[in-house]
Amino acid sequence: MTTVERSACAKVILCGEHAVVYGRPAIALPLPTLRARARIETGSCAFTIVAPDVGVTVSLWRHSRRTRNPLARAALAAFELIGQRPPRATLTVTSDIPVGANLGSGAAVSVAIGRAIAAHFDRALLPEEVSQMAYEVEQLHHGSPSGIDNTVIAYEQPVWFARGKPLELLDAKIGAGLPLVIADTGIATPTRIPVGDVRAAWERDRDRIEGYFDAIAALVHRSREALERNDLAQLGHAMNANHALLQQLGVSCPELDALCDAARAAGALGAKMSGGGRGGNMIALARDVAHAEALREALLRAGAKRVFT
Ligand code: MEV
């Protein structure tokens, strides 16, 4: 019996979500301490994927290449990419990343599956290969993903991402050095719901919604300058303003707003929802690592189900 295991990190959107679907830039950071894992053990049965955390078992032979099952789709895309057939083996998927929390759980599982399948055949996929493979699966979750989630997870490095433009990898120290606190509302909302609502609003009133996107893009540029100068006060300011624009776009919710208010009341330099919204997570910028601990306590008191620092 042989065993290989590979993993992939979670992600958080620092700024620019939703507008990024419409070509504006956004910044995303990897969260290396939260991971999805895929382990392949050879055996006697046809290739089977099991995800014990969610009670799912998938027999790959039942699925075609165009399957809408995300686990099977990721595996079949990976086998196609490396030009191999599924071996007799079991692939077990486990993850620390909460599902539906906008932390990239789906993309991380796809990337981990791709890496494990390639490793089983002594191959390593390039970040752009595994990113493209995971993007195909992301399209099952919501029709027009920007591609930012699969990109930041595949590269495991902070990214400046603009759809259709060359990817810019930012200094790896940027994310690692930020005293960010991430709080989960515990409300699992599929990204396709707020993304679909923004699309409907955009179709009704393009000028107004494009105005919000332009204002968000200006804040993303300001956030990048702040990151490059390590100006946490300016970054926090941009985060607060970005949250206000996301509220106007209709993708926040009372629980996210309450956590942002609680973080600011506890002295956060800035706070905003992160990712698709209507639940999921918010991020708060602390003054330093010690203050991040105080924010963690304040967010838990304000109802956060989980807090990551
Ligand atoms: C999801 O992490 C971020 C959104 O902008 C959707 C996307 O970029 O595909 C809401």
Residues whose N, C-alpha, C, O or C-beta is under 5 A from the ligand:
A	BS01	MEV	E17 H18 V20 V21 S144 P145 S146 G147 I148 D149 G275 G276
